[in-house]
Amino acid sequence: MNERIRELFLQADFPKVDIGAEAERFAELIVRECAQVSENDITDGNACCTNTAVRIARQIKEHFGVEE
């Protein structure tokens, strides 16, 4: 998990300071779900739109340090 996830976790002001495995997994699942929304938004078959949706999904995962 990358530093951005840790920063957001601390901003959420949870009583526990360190990120446990469950919280990391939860964050990863949210990031994957957001990326999937982009990938699913391929409605018209346009290659340009498809490439953009896939690129955005990849950027979301990279930003949060989620592996493919």
Beta strands, then each sheet from edge to edge (+ up, - down):
end
